[in-house]
Amino acid sequence: MAEIYELTLFQKIVKKYVIGTFTRFYGEYIVNGRENIPVSGPVIFAPNHVNALMDALAVLSFTPDSYATVYLSRSDLFKKKIIAKILNFFKLMPAFRIRDGFENLGKNAETFDKCVELLDKNQTLCLMPEGNQELEHKIRPLVKGIFRIAFQTQEKVGQERPVKIIPVGVNIEHLVKYGKKIIVNIGKPIDVSEYMSLYNENQAVAINKIKAKLHADLCELTLNLATDKYYECFYTASEVASTEMMKKSSLENNTNGRFIARQKVSKILIEKEKNEETKIEKLNVLCEDYSRFLTKYKLRTSNIETGTEPVLLTAAKIILLISVFPVFLIGFLLNALPFLTPVFIRKKLKIKFEGFFSSVQYGVAILVTFPLFYLIQTLLFAFISGSELWLVALFVPFQYIIGKFSFIWYKLFKSVLAELRLKKITQSGEIKQIQSLYQQIIQLIF
């Protein structure tokens, strides 16, 4: 029987399939810092945690084929034997928390021993150092489990084989919606062996020091809106001021550039909350008014920044949408059931925490609905059309391709509607109010 850190041929095939579907779940998939991944040795990946399974898959998506990364997950998921076997197949082991009962915390020793064993064999481990997940974009206090495992492993393997903790910042544009952007930032390795002399003197001090280092690194790799009182204000303000920050910092106007700009703005806001809270209070009022306006007219900051486009361009887009509508309709009909059924199932399961939504929907979609519906639809196509085998085989990828086309059509359709709303409020003069709010927000920040 294969060890949990070994990859069977079937698991390698499943891994390829999962990574392929995961990267295509997002409209733009960016990984920065691949050069920071060690080619060998005991490696622990330490990502931030906001989106359940999707955070783990973000790590899986960039790990080399030779890595059979094992993950620790909440123990209550392993209660049913059949579920536990499935989770073990996907390289998950249980981690027990205080909420699982003090009597169960001792079971972590067995799990930690297995972690040390697999790291000793130069395999990789992934632990979420925040311990739990929240929806807000900020790094929470880290738990000690990851450091206990790291130091125990370093003690076992010796100084000549440094254990490396790799901080990973997972930044997802939207926690639920398909076709959004994801940026994965891989930080420089933290060498555990460098902390061993201090660990041998005082374990608590060493753990706190390496914990502070990892926390600081994760803050640099993510959009860290570190505020308890003004979170929504910081989120809106960092978005509004990102274009101005890109100009001031000479950043490229792309997804990475805008993300870095938002990081820079968030740091300014954090400092202002410490030293100039009166300004933050004023900013909070402006951001609330600005957000209400965007919500009312279903607009985005990008609409306010670019302004209205020429009428002829909007007309051309409308003509294009109408002319290719039949193609959109075919793609919609072939993909509506596999796409929407997971949403229906998730609602039936009565999952309330938004951080689980896309994980459940994605898991059901790639494992069940898309393979099942595509198979059924392909068999129906073969039966009804009587086509040759090669044409039937082509129908399988055709369903996916035309589905992507339909999604692009839908995005263009939504952008045209937003443009029409923008034209309407521009003509009525209401646009001046939101433009004024936009400028006031930027002035308060800079």
N, C-alpha and C positions, 0 to 999 in steps of 0.2 A: 504494500500500500504506500503510495507516494506521500511524502511529507508535505505539510501545508506550504512550505516555501519552494516546492518543486513545481515546475510547469509541465503538465502533460501535453501531448500534441493537440488534443481537443481543447484544452484550456488556452493554448497559444492561438488557435483559430478563433475562439470566442473573444480573446483579448483584442485581436485585430478587428473583429466585427464591432465590438463595443467602442473602441477608439475611433473607428471610422464614422460610426453613427453619432458619437458624442461631438466630435469636431464639426459635424454638419448640422448639429442641433443649433449651433450659433451662427449668426450671420457673418460675424468676423471673429476669427480665433487667432489670438496672438500669444506667443510664448517668448519671453525675454530671459536671457541668462542661462541658456542651455549649457554654455561652457563651464558653468559652476557645478555641474553634476560630476562627481568622481567616477572614474572608469572602473574602480574596484574598491574593495574594503567595506567594512560595516557602515551602512548609510541609514540615517533616520530622516525622513521627510517630515517637515513640521508646517503644515499649511494653516492659515486662518480658517474659521468655520462659520459659514453663513447659510449654506444651502445643501445640507445633508449629503446624499449620494453624489451630487454634482461636484462637490469639493474633492471627494476621493477620486472621481473620474478625471478631474482636472490634473491630479498628480499622475494617475495612470497614463494619461494621454501623452506625457513627455518622457516617461521612463524608458530606457533602452530595452530592446527586446529580450536581452539576457536577464533583466530584472524580474523576479517574481515577487513583486511588492505585496507584503502582508499588512493588513489594516486592523486596527482595534476599533471596535464599535460597541455601543451601549448593550449591556448584557440582556436586557428584557426582550431584545429581538430574537434571542436564541432559545426561548422557552419551549417552543414546539420543535420536536426532533427533526421533522421534515424541513422546516425553515432553517434550523441549525445546519443541516447537511448542505443546503443550498448556499448558505452564507459561507460555510467552510470551502465549498467549491470555488467561490469567488474571493477566497483568501481573506476572510474576515474571522477574527477571534474576539471573544467577549471581554469587555472591561467593566468592572463593577464599580458603581458610584455609591456615595453615602445614601442617596435616595433609594437605592436598591436594598438597603438594610445593612446595618453595621455587621451583622453575622455573615454577610456575603463578601465583605471587603477582603477577607483572608484568601478568597479564591483568586484574587489578583496575583498572588504569589506564583501560582501555577502558570498563569498567562504570561507573567513577566519572565519566568524561567524559559518559556518557549521563545519569547522575544530575544532573550540573550542568546539562546541556542542558534536561532536563525541568523542573527547578526554575526555570531562567531563563525558562521559558514559563509561570510561575506555576502549575505543576502540583504534585502532592504525592507525597512519597516516604515509605515506611515501612521503617525499619531496626530490628532488634532489637539495641540497644546492648550487651547482654551477650555477644553473639556466638554463644553456644550455649545450650542449654536444660538445666535440671535440674528435678527434681520438687519440691524443697524450696521453701518460701515464704520466700525471702530474696533480696535484690538482690546479685548477684555483681559483681566488678570489670568495668568497661566497657571495650570495645575502642575504638580510635581512629578506625576507618573513618568512622563517622557524623560526626565532628568535622572530619575532612579534607574530606569532601564539603561540609559546611556552610560552612567557611571559604573553600574554593575558589569556591563559589557566590557568597558575599558579595563576594569580590574581583571577580567578573565582573559582578554586577548593580549594584554600587555602594551607598553608604550610604543612598540615598533609597528603596531597596527592601529593608528588613530581612528576612533569612532567619529564620524562626521554627522552633525545635525544640519540639515539644509532647510533654511526658512523659505517658505513659499507663500507668496501673496496671490490669492485668488480673487479677482475683481470682476464681478458679473454685473452687466448693465441692468438687467431685470431678472429677478429671481424666478419668475414663472414663464414669461412669454418666450415663444420660439423665435429664432431669427435675430436675437439681440447679440451684443458684443461681449466677449470675454477676454480679459488680459490676465495672463499668468506670469508673474514675476518670480524668477528663481534667484534667491540670494546667494551670497558667498557662504561656503561651508563654515560652520563653527566647529573648531577642533577641540573635542572633549579632553584629549590628552593634555592640553595646555592648562586644564583646570585640576588635574589629578593631584598635584602636590598640595594645593589648597584643600582639596577634598579629603586628603589623608590627614590634614591638620584639623579641619572643621567642616564636616559634611554640610551643615546647614548654610554656612557662609558661602561655600562653593556652589551649592544649588541656587541660592539667591542671586549670585553673581552671574552665572550662566543663564539663569532665567531672565534677568534684566537685559542681558545681551540679546537673547532671542526676541524678547518683547520689543526692544528698540528696532531690531532688524525688520520685524513684521510690520511695524508702524511705517517704515520707509518703503515697504513693498506694496502697501495697500492705500486706499483712500481712507485715512484714519481721522474721522470726524469726532475727535475726542472731547465731547461735551455731553453733559447730562441734561442741561437746562435748555440748550438752544439747538438741538440736533436738526430739526426741520429747517431752521434758519441757515445753519451751516451748509446743509445739503443744497438748498436753493441758491445761496450766495456763491458757493463754489462753482456751481454750474453757470450762473450769470456772469461771473467774473473770469471764467476760464479763457474766453477769447482775448480779453484785454491782457491777461497774464501771458498768453502765448506770444503776443506782440512784444511785451516788455522783456520776456525771457528769450526771445528769438527762437521759439520752438516751432517745429513743423506743424502745419495745420492738418493733423491726422489724428487717428484714435489715440495713439501713444502720446502725441504732443498735448492733446486736450486732457488726457488723464494726468500727466505730469503737472500741467497747469493747475488742475483742480487740487492736486496734492499741495502745491505751493500756496494756493489760496487758503486751504484748510489750515496750514501752519500759521498764516497771518491771523486767521480768525481765532485760533486757539490762544495766541499771544494777546490779542485784543480782549478776549474774555478775561484774561488774567489781569491785564493792566488798564483797560479802557472799557469796562463793562457798560458804561453809559452809551457808548457808541454801538455796542452789540445790541442793547435794548432797542435803540432806534432802528438798527438794521433788521431786527426781528419783526418789527411792525411793518417795515417796507416789504420784507420777504413774504409775510403773510398776505398782504394786499396783492402783491405780484402773483403769488401762487393761486389766489382766488380768481384772478383775472384769467390766467392761463387755463384753469379748470373750467371756468364758465364758457370760454370760447374754444375749448379743446385744441389749444395751441401749445407749441414748445418754444423754448428760448431761441432755438435756431430760426424759427419763423420771424421772431421779433428782430433778430440780428440781420437777416438777409432782406427783410422787407418784401413787398409784393413783387412778383415777376411780371414781365410783359404779358399783356392780354393774349397776344397771338401765341405765345408759348403755352399758356394754360389751355387755350383752344386746341392746339396741336396735341397736347396730352389727352384731352377728352376724346378727340377723334381717334387717337391710337387705342385708347381703352375700349371704345365702342367696336373698332374694327377687329380686335383680337379677343373680344368677349367670348365667342364660341370656343376658342382654345382654352380660355380660363375655365369655362363651364365644364369642359371634359376633364380637365385636371382636378377641379373641385369635386366632381362626382366620383372620380377614382380614388380620391384621398380623404374625403370628408369623414367617412366612417372610421378608418384606422386612426385618423388624427383626433377626432372628437370623442371617440369611445373611451380612451384613457381619462379624459376630463370627466366624463360621466361616472366612470368607475371610482375616480378619486373622490368625487362628491358623495357617492353612495357609501364610501368607506368613512365618511364624515371626518376627514382629516382637517383639523382646524389651523394648524401652524403652517403659515405660508412658506416657510423654509423647506417643507416637505413636498410641496405641490409639484414642482417640476421633476423632482426625483421619482415620485410615484408615476407621474404621467409618462416620463421618459422610459422608465423601466417597463411599464406595461406596453408601451408602444413598440419598443425594439424587440422585446421578447415574445410578444403575443400578437398585438393587433396588426402591425404592418406586415410581418411575415404571413400571418393567417389570411388577411384580406387580400394581399397581393397574390397569394397562392390561389385562393378561390376565384378571384377576378381573372387570373391567367387561365385557369381551367375553363371558366365560362367563355372567355375569348376564344380559346381553342375549339370548344364545342360548337359555339354559334358561328364562328367564321370559317371553320374547316381549314384554317391556314396550315402551311407547312411548318415543320418543327422549328426551323431556324427563326421564322417570323414570330412564333409563339414565344421562343426564348427571348427575343428582343422586346416583347411586350412587358417583361418583368422590369428592366431598367426604365422603359418608357413611362411606366406609371410614376416612378420617382421623379424623372426629369420634368414631366408635364406638371407634376405637383409643385415642383420648385418654381416653374413658370407661373403657375396660378398664384403662388405666394408673392412673387414679384409684382404681378398685376394688382393684387390686393394692396400692397404697400404703395404703389403708384396711385391707386384709387383713393386711399386715405390721404396722401399728400395733396392731391388735387382738391379734395374736400376742405382740407386745412387752408389751402391757398384761397379758396372761394370765401371762407370765413374771414380770412385776413383782409381780403379786398373789401368785404362788407364793412368791417369795423374801421378800415382806413378811410372809406368814403364817408362814414358817419362821424369821423373825428375822434372816436373812442380810442384809437390807437395811440393818441398823444398821451393819454393817461398812463398806459403801460410803458411807453417809451420813457416817460419821465421817471417812473419807478425804477426802471432798468438803469438809467443813468445815475440816480441817487444811490442805488445799491453799490455801483462801481466806485462812486466818489467816496462813500463811507469806508470802503475796504482799502482803497489806495490813497 
